[in-house]
Amino acid sequence: MSIITSVETHDIRFPTSQHLDGSDAMNPDPDYSAAYLVIRTDHEDGLAGHGFVFTIGRGNDVETAAVAALEGHILGLDVEELLGDMGATWKLLAHDSQLRWLGPEKGVMHMAIGAVVNALWDLKAKRAKKPLWQLLAEMAPEELVALVDFRYLTDALTPEEALDILRAAEPGREARTRQLLAEGYPGYTTTPGWLGYSDAKLSRLAREAVADGFKQIKLKVGDNLQDDIRRLRTARATVGPDIKIAVDANQRWDVETAIEWMGHLAPYDIAWIEEPTSPDDVLGHAAIARGIAPIPVATGEHVQNRVVFKQMLQAKSLEVLQIDASRVAGVNENVAILLLAAKFGVRVCPHAGGVGLCEAVQHLSMFDFVSVSGTKDDRMIEFVDHLHEHFITPIDVHDGCYWPPATPGGGSEMLAESLAEYTFPDGPVWTALNRQAAKNAVEAEPTKETVGS
């Protein structure tokens, strides 16, 4: 027997706003950040579980505090019991009546629960000496169904239907595992498309993306229609007719605006429009999907739980479902969402890009291919070439594909030196930036002579 002895939290932020990396119509100056935790035990193996919630700067301290507030729920508990029944562990956290009152099952606390759940999965996979995708892919259908909380889902997906989906995929698991290892999993890149980039930088990065083997790029849109038309014209001229171009409005529009705006962008052969309106507006997404067909609607990075995903699938609000590794309550809830997508026959193309999201979500797509949907057709994982060097096991992306990680764990463990350097606000990186900002402010102050003149 071993017990959980500590839950460490870290407010980690990277100053990506300095180069406008991650900029879009709703988030012009993001600092990619992580409310990060480490779960330690007294087991002789010395292994720890690592997890995080991705944010974009301000408010990361709030999310970090939410993660820390969960320490009392698991401190001192039997690790083997927690890891042995991850379905029960999920409910231990997500069904806490007082925590649910803050949601229920959405918002800051729900994401914090996801970080703890993912850290426990990271520990479970490390103890099994397997990468998370393989650990999940080798679980029996009955074990996978036991991970899912079917409350609120049974009008769309019952445990029996989920079991049928998993059993139908079971005979081909070994062959698909070999295929995954030999071929990788397709990716697409948003690296060229940040809204703050110049047209020259967009063109250069788009050419590099095609040379690197990517078959799709994505551009941020939604701030200015004429700018969007010009940038899409530039991108299409750069990559040619055979490379797909998706666009992402990051929730910028009302329903009618989205339909009208996309009418102007349609001539550039749009692969999908992502987050055209509020992520909570199920019927609005459905209206947009009808209004812009055949351009597909994609969404999911801000969809807060499996229940909203269920409604979107029922209402035909999306044709591309975008799970996120740190938005919902961890691996368990994402397994539920993958099963819902399989039931409704909707393709899954995860959201990634933010710090650690590529490293984490690749495991879910690879598991989906091996054990749930059984297909990679027209599916791909988002890739952004930022901050991977801060992880123990950075993603391996080449020839336009993600290549399956072999390192045990869920991919979320950051380097100790990165945690130390980028801790906010007292780490050396932020100390230096704050010192420079103060110096610049002093130099910018008007002198008496300037004021007098």
Secondary structure, DSSP 4 states (H G I P E B T S, - for coil): --BEEEEEEEEEE--GGGGTTT--SS-SS---EEEEEEEEE--TT--EEEEEEEE-STTHHHHHHHHHTTHHHHTT-BHHHHHH-HHHHHHHHHT-HHHHHT-SS-HHHHHHHHHHHHHHHHHHHHHHTSBHHHHHHTS-HHHHHHH---TTTTTT--HHHHHHHHHHHGGGHHHHHHHHHHH-EEEEE-GGG-TTS-HHHHHHHHHHHHHTT-SEEEEE--S-HHHHHHHHHHHHHHH-TTSEEEEE-TT---HHHHHHHHHHHGGG-EEEEE--S-TT-HHHHHHHHHHHTTSPEEE-TT--SHHHHHHHHHTT--SEE---TTTSSHHHHHHHHHHHHHHHT-EE-----STTHHHHHHHHHHHIIIIIS---TT--EEE--SSGGGBSS---EETTEE----SSB-S-PBPHHHHHHTBTTTSHHHHHHHHHHHHHHHHHSPPHHHHH-
